[in-house]
Amino acid sequence: MHYQNPILRGFYPDPSICRVEDDYYLVTSTFEFSPGVPLFYSKNLVNWTQIGYCLDGESAVDLRSCHASGGIYAPTIRYHLGMFYMITTNVGGGGHLICHTADIRGEWSKPIYIGLPGIDPSLLFDGDKVYLSCTGEQEGRSGIFVCEIDPIKGTLLTEPTCVSFGCGGKCPEAPHIYHIGDYYYLMIAEGGTEYGHRETIMRGASPYGPYTPCPHNPILFHQERMDSNLHATGHADLVEDTNGNWWLVCLGIRQLPYVMLHHLGRETFLAPVAWQDGWPIVGNQGMIDYEMDAPLPMPAQATDWNYHDDFSGDMLNLRWSYVRNPEKSMYSLSNGKLHLNAADSLNEEKGSPAFVGIRQPEFKINAQAVLYNPNASNLFAGLSVYYNNDYHYDLCVQNENGQTLVFLRRRVHDMEVCGEIAAFTTDQPLKLGVQADEQSYQFAIETVDGERTLLGSGLTAGLCTEGTHTMTFTGVFIGMFSECGTAEFTSFDLAVDE
């Protein structure tokens, strides 16, 4: 059966997966964005429906002091005896935490912080024991640590033991341990989550090892592949389907043409896994393609990545995300409008601006938001292409002395430039639009009469992970903001250009 990668497009990194009978559940990282840890459901491993978040409502965590690309790293989801468990790390905000639920579509328990240093925690349920594995440090070296845990109380039952320093690559991390047949398999990412990213595996007779590396490591590696812009594959998880076939989900990046840059974020990919002499063979001899054929549990359909929202409900769609912890007073829905009450600037290092965005799923897209009240007193609002507080392009609408001024603001590093101002005298809604491709974002404003005015452009390269002045791990969101006054939006559309 044929399917296409990535299976989750846009900023959906560090996937983890589990199966319950013939249902599959998947989670990804969210870093400084909230709600935390989106939860997806599928029957065929390719078409995924978001059904909630693990860290939302009562289970939400404090991200108020979170810097860009801090926050929620690398969740793992597991199921055991009627209970789902999610374990992750709040980097800079308390460390490892764990929560659980018996109802995957309901509320999750309040997170319990474990009090163990490191990142990338995972769980193995094995008989009457539960093992926690994570990345840590010993004598100045990164390694993989294992201990026993009570997953309900979050209590460590044994002292953590370093079981591996990896298979020779830098930054051994993202461990998962599986009990398959007579062996315990320890699968990890190595090489750092850049272009040298890879996946390796080893096996032993116990969760504590000693572990013997796979003779054909790395089992997943794209750095030497020159015929594709798909790179940095790794941070993987394994699952067996109901037919006995094995699959691997992992992150990867789609690089811009001819340059080592990416801006969509690390995305989620799927590969079939075959076993040979007790070792996994991933995809096409350790590589993944955009177009693949494999025996899926059920046939896949083409995924529609377009999005429309008329804000007619009483809650925002699950695809919308905020920056850090938003105040509820900043957002409301009524009479078919989204109301954004101004808060922090988009530039605030640790603030929570009045911003809602969805992930950019493809290089070529058209997005449009309709601002209902451009002439509102003291208004400063608009449409943003947002990577983080230091990297964003904003189509701004400002009401000044009864006149509506529209201009493009571009922020890259610590530099901010505003383009030419277009002035309008109108009490009618304005359509704020952006058209994107691999080279640039083009911004325009359109009146209800169809008068269209180009406001300028920003290079795609200005919003790429490789160009940030600190190490970052996220991707571009497109959405609406308000920095002064109350902005009312009546619709938002995002269309993928084929």
KELO-802220 format. One record per residue: x, y, z of N, C-alpha, C, CB in turn. Coordinates in steps of 0.1 Angstrom, whole numbers, plus 5000, padded with zeros to 4 digits. Atoms other than C-alpha are relative to their C-alpha. Glycine has a CB too. Example, Ala and Ser with C-alpha at 12.3 -4.5 7.8 and 13.67 -1.06 7.14 Angstrom:
500949885000512349555078500950125000499050005012/499149895000513749895071499250115008500450054986/
***
This chain:
500849885000500050005000500950125000499150005012/499249885002501250344990499750115011499850064986/500349884991501650645014501150104998500049955015/499149885002503450985016500550045013499250114993/499349934989505851135041500150154997501349945003/500250034985505851335063498549975003500550115008/501350034996502851195080499450115009499949875008/500449884994502651505102500950114995500049995016/499249905007503751815084500050135008499450034986/499749894992505152125100500649965013498750075003/499350024988506552155135499449895009500150135008/500450124992505851805150501249915002498849934993/498850084998509151675163499949905011501250105003/499850094989510251395186498849905001500350075013/501250084999507351155178500249885009499549964987/500150134992506450865202498649944997500250025015/501250075005503850605194499749885009500149964985/500450134994501850325210498849954994499850025016/501250075006499150075200499249945011500449904989/501050074991496049965218499049924990499250105009/500850085010494449675198500350054986498550005003/499749955014494049825163500050154999499049944990/499949865000494250185174501450055003499050065011/498649954998497450395173499950145005500850004987/499949874993498350705194501450054999499549995014/498749945002501150945188500050145006500350014985/499849874994502551245206501350064995500049995016/498849935004505151515198500450115010499950064985/499649894991507151785215499350144996501550024999/500649875003505852145218500950125004498750015007/499149904995508752335235499350125007500850064988/500749894993507552695245498650024996500850124998/501349985005504252655228499049925008499849974985/501150074992500952555245498750004992499850065014/499950114990498852355250501249904996498749925000/498850085001501652095255499649864996500750005012/500050135004502151765238498749964993500249905012/501250035008499451725210499949844999500150064986/500350155000497851375209499249974988499249965013/500650045013496951205176499549865001501050034989/500550135001494950905167499949954986498549995006/500150055014495050675136499749865000501450024993/500350145002493850345123501149944990498649984994/499150065010496450315095501450055000499450044986/498649954998499650495108500350124991501049904998/499749895009499350765080499150115002499949954986/501049894998496150965085499850015014498749974992/500149984986496151115119499050115003501450045006/501049904996493451305137500450055014498549945001/499749964986494251525167498849995009500650154999/501150024990492151435197500250075013499849855002/499849924987493651655224501450035002499449925011/498749974995496651755244500249935013500350155001/499750064987498351575272500250105011501249914999/499849904990499251895290499150124997501550045000/501049905003496152115289499150015012499349984987/501049994989493652245315500749975013498949904998/499450034987494452095349501449944999499149915008/498750075001497451905335501050104994499949884991/499149905006499052225320501250025009499350134997/498849974992502552315331500450144998501249914995/499649864999504152645339501250034990500550045014/499049975011506052785308500350155001499549974987/499949854999506053155320501550044999499350055012/498649975000509853155325500849934989500649975013/499450085011510552945294500650094989499049904994/499449935011512953085269499749934987501650015002/500350065013512653015232500749874998500450104988/499650145001513052645225500449945013501250004991/500050074987512952565262498649935001500250095012/501450064998509852395277500049854998499150074991/500450145000508452065267500749924989498549984998/499250085008510951825252499649855000501550015004/499950145002510551475238499149915009501449955001/500950084992507451305252500149854996498650054999/500250145003506950925253498649965005501149915007/501450054996503450765253500149855000498950064990/500150144999502850415265498649965006501249955009/501250064995499850195274500249875007498949984988/499850124992499649935301498849975009501350005008/501150054992496649745316499050115002500649965014/501149904999494050005308500350145003499049955010/499549864997496150315315501050054990500650005014/499049935009497950555292500950085009499350094989/499049934993501150715304500750094990500949915008/499249915008502951025291501150055009499150114993/498949954993506351115303500850104991500949895006/499349905008508351425291500950085010499050094992/499149914992510751695303499650154998501549984996/500249855000509952065311501450065002499050055010/498649954999513452205303499950145005500749994986/500049874994514052505325498850025009500050104990/501249984992510852445344499749885009498950024991/500250114991511252145367500449864996498549995002/499450135005512651855346498949904996500849955011/500850115004511051515340498650015007500649875003/501350014994507251485346499249894994499250144999/500850115005504751215342498550025003500549865006/501450004997500951195339499349884994499450144995/500750125005498350935331498550034998500249885010/501450005002494750875320499549874996499650114990/500750135005492350585316499150034988499249945011/500949965012490350785290500950094991498850085005/499149935009492550885261499450134994500549914989/500749885005489951145250499650095011498949964991/500449924989489451285284501250075007499449915011/499049924993491451465310501249915005499450075013/498850064995495051375320500250045014501250034991/499749974986496251365356500950125001500649885007/499149894997498051655371501549954999499850075013/498750055002501751615361500749995014500850084991/499150014988504151485388501450014996499749865007/498649995003507751595387500849905007500550155004/499350124995510151315392501350035008500449914988/498849964993513251495404501349934996499849975014/498950065006515751335381500650084989499749854995/499549915010518151535359500049934986501450045003/499950055013518351485321498950044991500149855001/501149985009516051485291499649874994500550104988/500450115008514251245268499649875008501049974990/500450124992512551005293499149914992499350045013/500850105006510950685282499649895010500749934988/500550104990509050395299500049874993498650045005/500150145004509250015295499249935011501349934997/500850094991506449805311500449864997498550034999/499450135002508049465316499649915012501550014998/500450084989506249205337499450095011501149925006/500649914989505549365371500950125003499949915013/499149894998508349625367499850104989501449955001/500049895010508449965350501350065000498850105003/498749955001511750095338499950144993500949914992/499849865005512550465332501450014994499850115011/498749975006515250545307500050144996500349904988/499949865004516550885299501550044997499550105012/498749955002519551085288500550085012500050094987/499449934989521851215315501550014998499849925013/498649985001525451285322500849935012500350155001/499150064990528251095340501450034997499849855001/498649975001531751225345500250084987500949885000/499849925011531251485318499649944987501350054999/500450065013529851245292498549975000500849864998/501450035001526351205279499849854999499450074987/500250145000524950865285498549975002500849935010/501350044999521750665288499949935014499649904989/500250054986520450595324498749925001500050125009/501250084998517950335335499849985015500249864993/500450034986516050285368498649955000500250125010/501450044998512750145381499250125005499949885009/500849894996509850385387498649955003499950114989/501450014998506350385401499350104991499550025015/500549905010504550545371498850085005499749944987/501249934995501450655391500550115010499049915007/499549904990503350825420501250084995500449925012/498849935005506350925399501249985009499750154999/498950034990508650775426501049914994499449945013/498950095005512050625416500149895011501350084998/499950124991512350275431501449955001499149894995/498650034999516050225423500850124995500349874991/499149895004519050445417500349994985501449995008/499750005014519650545381501449944997499950144994/498750075004522450335364500350044985499949855002/499649975013524350445333500249874993501350094999/499950135007523950155308500750024986498649954998/499449995013525450305276500450154998499049964989/499649875005527450595262499850014985501550035004/500350005014526050525228500949914991500150144995/499350085009527550375197501150074992499149944990/498949925006530250635189499750134995500549924989/500449865004528250935178499950095012498749994993/500249904989527951255198498650005004500550144995/501449984995524951335219499149885000499450114992/500950114999523550995226498750045009500649875007/501349954993519851065236498849934994499950164997/501350055004516250985231499949855001499750044985/500050154999516450625244498549955001500749965012/501250084998513650375241500549865002498950014988/499750144998513950025255498849914997500549975014/501150095004511849735240500449865004499750014985/499850144997511549375252499449924988499449955014/500450075012511349175219500749875000500350094987/499450135000511848805220500849985012500749974987/499150034989514848705241500850125004500949894996/499149884998516449055240499350125004500850034987/500449874997516049395254500850094990500350055015/499449915010516749655226500050145005499249984986/499849864997518049995234500250084987501150035010/499949925012517350235205500250155004498849984991/499749874996518850585207500250094987501250015009/499649915010519450895186501550045003499150134999/498649954998523051015181500350114989501049884999/499649915010524851285162499550145002499749964987/500749864999522851585175498950014991501150114999/501249995008519551685161500250104989498850045008/499749925011521151855131500249904988501350095002/499950085013522351715097500849875002500850084990/499350134997524451435114499149915008501250035007/501050084992521351305132499949864995498650075001/500250145005520950925131499449925012501449944997/500650094990519350635149500949875001498649974997/499250124998521350345164499249915010501450035005/500650094991520350035183501049895005498849924992/499150104994521949775206499049915008501150065009/500850094993520649475225500849935011499449904990/499450074989521249285257499049915007500650105010/500850104993519849025281499150065011500849895005/500749934989518449285306499950154996500849995013/500149865002517249645306501350085004498850065007/498849944995520549725323501249964991500349975014/498950055008522649555296500749885005501050124998/499349915010525349505288499549994986501549955001/500549995014524449605253501049984989499350144999/499150035011525949485221499450084988500049854996/500549925011525649735191499649924988501050114996/500350065013523949645159501150004990498750074994/498849995009526549545133499850094988500349864995/500249915011524949765107499550145004499149944990/500349864996524550085128500650104991500450025015/501349964995523250345122498949944991499950154999/501150065007519950195113499150104992499149925010/500749895007518650535101500950114999498650045008/498949905002520950795086499850064986501449945002/500249945012520451055059501150104996498750085000/499149905003523551275060500749994987501150005012/499350025013525251115030499149994988500849875002/500950015011522151115009500050144992498649975005/499949885008522551364981498850024990501350004992/501149995010519451294960498750045006499849874993/501249964993516951424985500250125009499449885008/499949894990516251735007499549955014499250124995/500450054987515151505035501249965008499049874998/498850024992517751515063499650005015501050114997/500050004986518451495100499049905006499650145005/500950104995516351185105500549945013499749894990/499650064988516351035140498950025011501350065005/501049994988514651045175498849924997499750155002/501050095005512650745166499349915011500649904990/500750094992510150505182499449894992498850075008/500450125007509050155172498649965005500949895002/501350064996505549995172499749884991498950114998/500450125008504249655160498550014998500449875008/501450005003500949645142499349875003499750054986/500850124997498149385146500349894991498550044999/499650115009499549195116501449955002499950054986/498650044997502949155132501150074992500149864997/499149925007504549415110500550115009499450064987/499449904992506949665126500250134992501349965005/500049865006507050045120500950095009498650064998/499249904992509250335130499550144996501549994996/500349865002508250695135501250085004498750055007/498849924997510950955135499850144996501349944994/500049865005511651325130500950014988500450105011/499149975011513251465099499750144996499849904988/500249865004513551805082500050004984501150095005/500049985014512751915047500850134997498550014994/499049895003515652135036499550094989501449954998/500349925012515152435014500949974989500250155004/499250045011516452384979501450065000499350044987/498649965002520252404975500750075012500050094988/499349944988520952545010499749925012499550155002/500250084988521352385044499250085010501349965006/500949924992518352565059498749935000499950154995/501450054999514952455072499250095009499949865004/500849914992512052655086498749945004499850134993/501350064997508952425087500149935014499649904989/499850084987510452255118500349864997498750015008/499850145001511251895124498749935000500949955012/501350065003508451685111500049855003499650034985/500150144997507151335117499949914987498749975009/499950095012507951055092499749865005501450014993/500450144997506950685090500849914990498549974998/499350095008509050395078499749855004501550025000/500250144997508450015076501349955006499549924988/498850064994510849795096499949854997500150035015/499850145002512049445086501049955010500349964986/499150064991513949215109500949904993499349945013/499050095006517149035098501049965010500650064987/499050054990519248815121499850075014501450024995/500249944987517548975151500250155001500849945010/499749865000518249335140499050074990501550034996/500949935009515949595124500650064988499250115008/499649935013516249715088498950114998500249904988/501049895001514550055085499950054986500450125009/500349945013512950175053500849944989500250145001/499250045012515150155022501550005005499950104988/498750024995518350025039500550125008501049984988/499749894990518250295066499750144995501549995003/500449875004516750575046498550004997500750034987/501549985002513150715042499850084988499450075013/500449925012511450845011498750075002499949904987/501349935000508651085005498949914996500050134992/501050095006506750824985500549865004499850014985/499650134996506750475001498949904998500450005015/501050115001505050134997500349905011500049944986/499850094988504549915027498649945004500750075012/501350064996501849685042499450075012500249855003/500649924989499949945062498849915006499450134995/501150074994497349815087498750024993499850055015/501249975008494649985066500550094989498850065008/499649915011494850175033500050155005499149984988/499949854997495850545035499350084990501450045002/500549915010494150835019500950135000498550055005/499249885001495651165008499550095011499850074986/500349924989495751405037499850154995501150005011/500349865004494151755033500650095011498450025000/499349914991496552005049499450145000501450004996/500749875000494252305041499350025013499150014987/500749974987492552475070499150124998501050025011/500949895000489552705074499450015014498949994989/500749984987488152855106499250134999501150015012/500949884999485153085109499750045014498749974992/500149974986485353095147498550005005500650145003/501450014996481752985150499749915012499249944988/500250084988482252745179500250075013501049884999/499849944987482652805216501449975005499049955010/498650034996486252675217500850004987500149865007/499150015012489252715194500349864996501350085004/499650135005490152425172501349965006500150014984/498850064994492852195185501350044993499949855001/498849975007495252305158500650135004499750014985/499549884996495652645173501049995012498950105004/499150004989498652705196500350155005501349944996/499649884993499752985220501550005003499150035013/498649994995503153115231500050005015500750134994/499950024985503852995267498649995006500850125006/501350024993500953025291499150124998500249985015/500849895003498253255278499050035012499249994987/501149974991495853445301498749984993500150155005/501350035007492253335294499450134996499149925010/500649885004491253695293500450064987500250115011/499449955012493353745262499249954988501449964999/500650075011491153515240498549985003500749874997/501450044998487353475235499449994986499350115008/500750025012484953365209498550035002500149854995/501449974999481553515203499550064986499750105011/500649955012479253595174500849984987499750155002/499150035011481553435149501250084999499250024987/498749925000484553635159500949945011499750155002/498950024990487853565176500450135005501249924994/499649874994488653845200501349985007498950055011/498750004994492253905209500350135008501149984989/499849884992492854135238501550025002499349995014/498549985000496354285237500749975013500350154997/499250034988499054165260501550034996499949845003/498649975002502854135256500250014985500849885005/499649995014504654225224500549864995501250104999/499450125006505653945200501549995003499750004985/498550004998509254045208500449965014500550144997/499750034986508953965245500749865002498850005009/499150124999511653705255499349895008501350045007/500750104992509453535281498650035003500849985013/501449964998506053685277499149914993499850144995/501050085008502853545263499250104993499149925010/500849915008501553765235498649954997500850044987/501450045005497953765224500249954985499050125001/499650065013498853535195499449865000501550004997/500450135002497253225181500549964986498449985001/499450035013498953035153499849854997501450034999/500050145004498852705133501349984993498849964992/498750045006501952525120499950014985500449865004/499950005015502952595084500349864995501150114996/499850145004502652255067500749984988498649944999/499350025012504252315034500750134996499049974988/499249895005506752545016499050114994501149964990/500949915008504052694993498650005006500049964985/501449984994500952825011499550144997500149975015/500749874999498453105010499250015013499150034988/500849984988497053235043499450135000500949975013/500849884999494453495050499250015013499150024988/500949974989492853645081499250124997500950015013/500949885002489953885080499950075014498649964995/500149914989490254165105498750084999501250095002/501349945001486754285113500050155004499049935009/500049864995487554615131501350074999499649995015/498749935002490654775116500050155005500350004985/500149864996489355125127499850015015498950074993/500250004986489155025164501050095007500149865006/499249904993490555285188501349935005499250075011/498750044995494255245195500449854996500050015015/499850135004494354915177501549984994499049954989/498750055007497754745168500049855000501350065008/500250155001497154395155500449964986498549965003/499750045013497654185125500249854998501250074995/499750135004498853865108501549975002499549974986/498650034997502153705119500549874994500350015015/499350125003504553455104501149995011500750004985/499350004987506153355137500949875002499050015012/499150114996509253135145500250015015501350014992/500049974986509953285179500150155002501249935007/500149864997510253615196501050094993500150035015/499049935007513353715177499949984985501449965005/500150025014512253595143498649994996500849864996/501450005005508953695129499750114990499050015012/500449905010507353885100498550035003500249954985/501449974995504154075109499450104990500050065014/500849905007501554245087499250075010499149934989/500549934989500554515111498950104996501150085007/501049905001497354725113499950085012498649934997/499949904989497555035134499050114998501450065002/500949895001494755285141500650125007498649965006/499449884995496155625146499250134996501550014996/500849885003494055945148498949984990501050114995/501150035009491155775131500449954987499250124998/499650055013493255655102500649865002501050104994/499550134999494055295096501349994991499049894994/498750015006497755235088500449865000501150095008/499650145002499054905074501550004995499149934990/498650015004502754805071500549875004500850125007/499350124997505154515072501150025010500549934987/498950004990507354465103500849874999499450035014/499250125001510254225100501050015012500749994987/499150014990512254115130500949884998499350005014/499050115002515453905126501250045010500549994985/499049974989517953875155499550115009501450034994/500449894991517854205174499750124991501150045010/500349905010517054405142498550004997500949994988/501449995004513554535134499950114990499150035013/500249915011512554705102498550004996500949964988/501449985005509154845092500050064986499250105010/500149955014508254895056499150124998499549894992/500949895003506255155038498649995005500050024985/501350004994502955255053498950034989499950105011/501249975008499655225034498950055009499649874992/501149944991496855445048498649974994500350155001/501450035004493155355047499150085009499749855000/501149944992490055535059498849914997499750154996/501150105002487555255063499549955013500549894992/500650074989485155105087499649854996498850075006/500250135005485054785067501149905003499750004985/498950104997486954455074501150014989499449865000/498950015009490354415059500549855000501250095004/499450135002491854095045501550015001499549934987/498650004998495354035057500649874994500550025015/499650135007497253785035501549994999499450004986/498650035002500553615031500149884990500849975013/499750115010501853395002501449965002499750054986/498750054997504853175009500549904989500149945014/499450105007507252974989501449975006500150034984/498750034994510852844993500950125002500649904991/499249894999512253184988499650115009500250064986/500549884993510053445005498649995005500250124992/501449984996506853545022499650144995499950005016/500549885006504853805003498750045007499749984985/501249954992502354025023499250104992500650065013/500949915007499354205010498750025009499649954986/501349974993496154375023499050024989500250145008/501049995010492854365005498750055007499749864993/501349954994489654565011498849924995499850154995/501250075004486154435008499650034985498850035009/500349975014485954604974501049944990500150164998/499050075009488854394961501250084997499349964988/498849925002491454664962501249935008499850155005/498950074994494754484969501350084999500249864992/498849934999497954644981501149915005499850135009/498850074996501354474983500750085011500949964989/499349934990503154565015501549965002499349975013/498650044999506454385010500249865002500750085011/499750154999508254055016501149985010500449944987/498950044991510653875039500549874995499549995015/499350135004513153605030499649895009501550024998/500350124992512253255041501349975009499749884991/498850034992515953225052500150075013501250044991/499949934987515353485079499349935011499450134998/500850074989513053245098500549855001498550004997/499550135000515252935095500849965013500949974988/499450054987516552725125501550024999499749865002/498549995000520152735113500550145001500549944987/499649864999520253115113499850075013499450074989/500349934988519153185148501250025009498949925008/498849964992521553345173500149915013500050145004/499950104990520753075199499549874994499250035013/500550125005520152705194498549985002500749885007/501450015000516552655185499549874993499350124993/500550135005514352355176498650004995500149905011/501549995003510952475165499850034985499450125008/500349975014509252585133499050114999499449874993/500849895003507052845117498549985003500250054986/501449994998503552925129499550124992499650015015/500649895006501153145110498750035007499749984984/501249974992498453335129499850145002500149935013/500549874997496953645144500550055013498550014999/499549944988498053885171499450135003501650015000/500449874996497154195190501050055011498550015005/499149944990499654425208499450125006501350034993/500749894993497254705216498550004995500750144996/501450015003493454715218499549864999499750084988/500750135002491054435210499849984985498749995008/500250035015491254285175499049894999501449954994/501150105003488254095161500349944986498650075001/499850075013488853835134498849914997501349925001/501250085004486053665115500349874993499150084992/499650125007487953405096501549994999499349984987/498650025004491253245089500149884990500949965013/499950105010492253035059501549974997499250034987/498650045004495452845050499849904989500949955011/500150095012495652685015501449964996499250064989/498850055006498452465003500050014985500349855005/499849995015499752544968500749874995500750134996/499450125005500452224949501150034990498949914993/
***
